[in-house]
Amino acid sequence: MRSRTPLYLFVLVSIFFSSPFTLSSAPLKRPLSFHQMTPKEGLSGEMVYAIAVQGEELWFGTYAGGATFYDRSKKVIKAYTTKGEPMDSVDDGVSINWKNLLPYNHVTVILPDVDRIWFGTHFYGFKGGGISYYQPQRQPPWKVFNTNNGRAKKIISMAIDGDTLWVGSEKGLNALDKKTELWKQFFSTQEGLSGNFVNTILVEPNSLWIGTNGGISRLLKGKKGWKNYSQREGLGETEIKSLILVENRIWAGESGGGLFEYEPQGDRWKRFESRDPLKNGGINFMAVIKGRIFICRENGVSVFDLQTKQWESFTTADGLLSNMVLCAAEDRDGVWFGTDRGASKLILNP
């Protein structure tokens, strides 16, 4: 399995649900138009590992800078960190205990829910890390959770499944009961998972799919035991970084750059051969947005049009801030991409 720089082991997150989308029918309009968000514009950190959009409100999860909140209608930018908001100018104790906000300032996941926003953070030390949520109607609006005996500390992925919040970490898969706000389940390789690094979670009505550093695991709801998929079932040699639902079909993206499609008839995976000009770049994240599949890679962004079946791509040469693209999120008139140099928004309706 290909070795990775430790910094990127925890940042590659993808969480998707079945949702309708409008099909595209034309190539991207060139030259491409981008809107950039960097520390110069108020971003609290340069590396952006997670983005969430709710109407006029945007959240950016950064490395070391906590979470940046941007209200476009009010033109307000705030940075939420362990030091509070606004950040304290003088240290008044151990950083992770300063304020009851984020568990740590390396924000790897941002997941909107009905009445709150969940945050996953990552910390390698003895304290800090884990999950919290922000609920504006609540006082105080932030709640930090314990790390489930250290098993929900280094967060990589999260997904909502009814009253359950699935939390993927470097130690396995945790389940939080949203009603009681208590941890209720935990799975690792000892309980049958294909790997302990849970990079991506895909929720279906009857199944739960998990992409790990050891392949893919599937849990049929209401039944016990995991079904694992690896090279024997058609996958490649490197770890799975992203799982998405594409027109009722499941796609998997691996860190080595390969794409795979699940074939339910044979219960196997088939490599998706593409004419993608960036296909050799490692995959960090995938998203289905406005009739296209956007694949965030280590060498730019690949785009597959679901109607025309044509591939496109774009890089820094077209206006991206960086070719190391870590995540993506849909906006009303475009797509945001988180990179190691800030966030770039591709304008689709200029």
N, C-alpha and C positions, 0 to 999 in steps of 0.2 A: 504494500500500500504506500502511495506516495507520501513522503514526509512534508509537513506543512510548518510554516513559521508559527510559533505559539500564539502570537497576537491574533491570527486569523482563525484559530481553532474554534473560538466561541462566538464569532460574529455572524455566522452565516445562517440566517434564519429564514424559513418560509412557512407560512400558515395560510391555508386556503380552504374555502367552502364552495359547494356547488352554487353557482349564481349565473343568471342570464347575462348576455352581453351583446352589444350591437356589432354586427360583422363589418369589417373594413372591406373596401373594394379597390383601393388604389395605393400605390407606393407612398411612402412618406414624402411630403412636399419639401423639396430642396431648393436652396440651402436651408438647413435646419435652423430653427430658432430656439434659443435656450434662455431661461432665467436662472441666475446663479444665486446661491445662498452660502455665504462663507462667514468667517468671523468678522470680516469688515462690515457685513450687513447685520451683525448681531448674533450669529450662531455661537453657541457656548463652547464648541469644540470643532476641530477641523474634520476628524474622521466621523462619518455618519453611518451608523450600523442599522438604524431603524427609522422609518418614517410612517406617520399616520395622519390622514386627512379627514376632518369632519367639518364639512361646509367651509366656513371662513377660518376655521381653526386648524393649525398645523402643529404637529409635534415632531421633533427631531431628536433621536437618541444618539449620543456621541460618546467617544472614548475620552474619559477623564473629565469631560465637561458637563456631565449629567444630561438633563433633558431641556431642550429649548422649546418654549411655547411661543407661537406666533399667531396673533389674531389679526388677520388682514383687514377686516372691516374697521377695527379700532386702531390699527397700526401700532399694536402693542407687542413687544418682545420681552419675554421673561426667561431667566435661566433657573431651573430647579436643580439643586444639588444637595449633597449631605450637609452643606454649610447653610442651608436655608435660602430664602429668596426675599430680598436681595442677599447675595453672599456676604457673610461676615468679613469685615476687614481685619479683625484680630481673632486668632484661634482661641477658643475657650474650652478646649478639651480634645479628646480623641475624635478625629474627624467623623467617623461613622456614627458617633453618638451625639453629634452636635444638635441635629434637628430631626424631627420625625417626618422625613420626606422620603427620598430614595434610599434604598439599602446601600447603594454604592454609586459612584459617578461613571462607571463603565456601563452604559445602557445598551443592551443588546436586542431587546424586544419591546415593541410598543403595540398593544392590542386593544382596540376600542371594544367596549361592551355596551349593553343597553344604557346603563346609568353611571358608568365609570370607565376609566382607562387603566389597563394593567401595564405594569412595567417590569421587565426582567433585567437583572443586572448580573455582572460577573466580577468576582473577586478571588484572587489566588491566596490571600492571607488567611489569618485565623478568624477574623471578624469581618462583617459586611457581606455584601452579595445577597442574592435571593430576589424575591418579588415584593411588589407593593402595588397599591392602586390609588388613583386620584379620583375623588368624587366631589365635585364642586358643592353639592347640596349638604355635604357632611362637614361637621366641625369637630376636630380639624379635618380638612379635606383629604389628607394622606393617611394611609394605613400601611404599615410594614409588617410582613409576616416572618415567622421563624423559618429556618432553612430545612425543616423536616430532618433534623439530626444530621445536617450537612449534606443531605442528598439533593436539596433544591437550592444550591448555593451558586454554582457556576452555570447560569441559565443560558441556554442556546435557542430554545424555541418554546412557543406556547400556542394553545388552541382552545377555543370555547366549544363545549359539547353539551348543550342544555345547561343543567345545573352543575356540571363538572368543568373545571379548568385543568387541562392537561399541561404539565410543565416539564419540558425536556431540559436535562442538564448533562454535565459530563459524567454523571454517575448513574443515569438512567431516566426513567419516566415516572413522574409524580402525578398524583391526582388530588386536586383540592375540591372539597365540597363547597360550592359558592354560597349555599344557604347557611351552613354552620360555620363556614370559614375555617375549617379544620382539614388537615391532610387525612386522606382515607385509604390511599393505595400507593404502592411503589413497585416498579418492575425494573430489573436489570438483567444481565446475562444469566444470573443465577435463577431468575424466574422465566427465562426463555427468550429474552430479547436477542437480536442479532448483534448488538453492540451497545456499549454504555453511553457513547456520545450520541445523544438524540438530537440530530441536526434539524429535523423537519417533521411536522405532524400534519396529516391530512384526515379530516373527519368526514365520514360518509354516514348515511342513515343507519346502516347495518354493520359497518366496519370501521376500524381505526387503523390507519396505515402510519408506520413510523420509518423514517430514513435515518440510518445510523452509520457509524464508522465501520460496521461489519456487514452492511447490506440493508435489506428492507424486512420489516416485520409487520404482520397483519393479525389483528385481533377481531374475531367475529363477536359482535356484542351479544351477550347472553350466553356465551360459551366460554369454556376455559381453555387456556393454552394459546400460544402464538405459532403462526406459520411463518417460517423464515425463508427469504429468497437471497441467493448469492450467485456466484458464477455458474453453479450447477443449473440454476433456473434461468440463465441467460444474461445476468448482470455482468458489469465489467469488474476490474480489479480494484478500483478506488472507491472511497466512501461516498454515500449518497448525501447530497446537500439540499435537494429540493424535490418536493412532490406536489404536483398540481393536477387539477381536474380539467381536462380539455375536451369539451363536447362529449361528456360522459365517458371519456377515456382517461386513464391515469398516465401521466408522464413522470419520469424520474430523471433528475440531472445529477451527474457525479462530479466529484472534484477534479477528475482527470479531463473533463470536458464532454464526455459522452452523454447521449440522450437515449432513453429507453421508454418503450410503451408496453403497458400491461395487456396481455392477451388472456381474457378470462376463460376462453374455451379450453386452453391448454394449461391454464394456471402458471404461465411463464411470462418472461419479459423478452421483448425483441428490441434489438438496437435500432434506433431511428437514424437511418443514413440521410444526411442532409448535404446541401450545397452551401451551407453557412460559411462565409469567408473567415469567421472567427472560431470555427468549431474546435480548434485545438486549445483554446483558452479554458482554464478551469472555471467551473460553474459555481457561483455563490448563491444565486437566488433566481426564481422564475415567477412570472406573474402573467395572468390572462387579463388583458385590459383593452377595451374598445375593439374587439375583434382581432387582436394580435397577441402573440406570445412574446413577451420581453424576457430575454435571458441575460442576467447580469453576470458578466464574466470577469476574469482577471486581465483581459485585453480589450475590453469595451462591451458594447451591448449588441446582442443578436436579436433580430426581429423576424418573426414568422407570421405571415398574413394567413389567417385561417380560411379565408375565402379563395384567394388566388393561389395559395400554397407556395408563395414565393418568399425567398429569404432576402433580408437587408441587414445592414449593420451600421453602427456609427461609433466613433472614437473621439479622442481629443482633437483630431483633425477636423471634426465636424462641429466642435463646440463644447463637448463634455469637459468637465473640470479635470477628470482623471480617467485613465483606462481601468483602474482597479475599482470596479463597481460592485457594491456590497448588497444593495437592496433596491426595491422599487415600490411606488405607491401611486394609485390613481388619483388624479385631480380632475376637476370639472372640464378643463380645457387642455389637459396634457398628462404627463407622467413625470413624477419625481424620481430621481436616482440618487442614492446615497453613495458617496465615494470617499476615498481617503484624503480628499482635499476639499470637502464640502458637499453641497447638494446641488444638482443640476435638474432643472425642470424643462423637459422637452415640450414645446408648445405644439399641440396637434391641430389647433384651429387658429392660426395666426391671422 
